Amino acid sequence: MSLQEIVVMIHNGEYGRAITSLEHEVQDESVQPPEKLEYCKWLAECNHRLEEHQECGNWYLEAVRIILSRQIDQVSKAREALPLCDKALEAYQRGGDAADVLVASRLKQYLLGLSK
């Protein structure tokens, strides 16, 4: 499915179908990390709209992992990843388990330290 078709599904509120297509794109080895990063953010947002808080947080943390794997300086990584980590933490606090909240909290503290 094309990216344009996926975007149309999201705008039409067809989040479940969009999630299936986006997950397929994220798993595709030919997709480059910057695109995967965007797909992860869209996946998180779709799951948020469906009130799937655990999955929402998981996709935001996957986006953070992609950012942290990039070949840029640590401060830039931390500043880019911190807002996504905050969103993951919020999602986990709404519907994740205590372990996920703890992981996201610790990651946030680590990123805050790097961003200075």
RAQUIVEN-V82238 format. One record per residue. N is the residue number from 1. PHI is phi in degrees with one decimal (none if undefined). Layout:
# RAQUIVEN-V82238
n=N phi=PHI
n=N phi=PHI
This chain:
# RAQUIVEN-V82238
n=1 phi=none
n=2 phi=-78.4
n=3 phi=-60.8
n=4 phi=-60.4
n=5 phi=-65.3
n=6 phi=-64.8
n=7 phi=-61.0
n=8 phi=-62.1
n=9 phi=-60.2
n=10 phi=-61.6
n=11 phi=-65.3
n=12 phi=-88.3
n=13 phi=78.7
n=14 phi=-89.7
n=15 phi=-66.2
n=16 phi=-61.3
n=17 phi=-65.4
n=18 phi=-63.0
n=19 phi=-59.7
n=20 phi=-57.7
n=21 phi=-67.9
n=22 phi=-65.7
n=23 phi=-61.4
n=24 phi=-61.2
n=25 phi=-65.5
n=26 phi=-64.1
n=27 phi=-79.2
n=28 phi=-71.2
n=29 phi=-64.6
n=30 phi=-82.0
n=31 phi=-78.1
n=32 phi=-77.0
n=33 phi=-52.6
n=34 phi=-61.5
n=35 phi=-70.3
n=36 phi=-60.2
n=37 phi=-58.9
n=38 phi=-64.4
n=39 phi=-62.3
n=40 phi=-62.3
n=41 phi=-64.8
n=42 phi=-66.0
n=43 phi=-60.4
n=44 phi=-60.7
n=45 phi=-65.2
n=46 phi=-60.6
n=47 phi=-66.1
n=48 phi=-61.0
n=49 phi=-62.4
n=50 phi=-89.0
n=51 phi=60.1
n=52 phi=-94.4
n=53 phi=-63.0
n=54 phi=-60.4
n=55 phi=-64.6
n=56 phi=-56.9
n=57 phi=-61.8
n=58 phi=-60.7
n=59 phi=-71.6
n=60 phi=-64.8
n=61 phi=-68.2
n=62 phi=-63.5
n=63 phi=-62.0
n=64 phi=-61.5
n=65 phi=-59.7
n=66 phi=-63.1
n=67 phi=-61.8
n=68 phi=-67.6
n=69 phi=-86.3
n=70 phi=-71.1
n=71 phi=-92.6
n=72 phi=-130.6
n=73 phi=-67.1
n=74 phi=-60.3
n=75 phi=-63.7
n=76 phi=-63.5
n=77 phi=-58.3
n=78 phi=-62.6
n=79 phi=-65.9
n=80 phi=-74.8
n=81 phi=-81.0
n=82 phi=-57.7
n=83 phi=-61.7
n=84 phi=-71.2
n=85 phi=-64.1
n=86 phi=-59.5
n=87 phi=-65.5
n=88 phi=-62.5
n=89 phi=-60.0
n=90 phi=-60.7
n=91 phi=-63.4
n=92 phi=-64.5
n=93 phi=-66.1
n=94 phi=-80.6
n=95 phi=-162.8
n=96 phi=-94.8
n=97 phi=-98.3
n=98 phi=-60.9
n=99 phi=-64.7
n=100 phi=-66.7
n=101 phi=-60.7
n=102 phi=-64.1
n=103 phi=-60.8
n=104 phi=-65.3
n=105 phi=-64.4
n=106 phi=-66.7
n=107 phi=-63.2
n=108 phi=-60.8
n=109 phi=-62.2
n=110 phi=-61.3
n=111 phi=-65.1
n=112 phi=-60.8
n=113 phi=-63.6
n=114 phi=-71.2
n=115 phi=-76.7
n=116 phi=-84.2
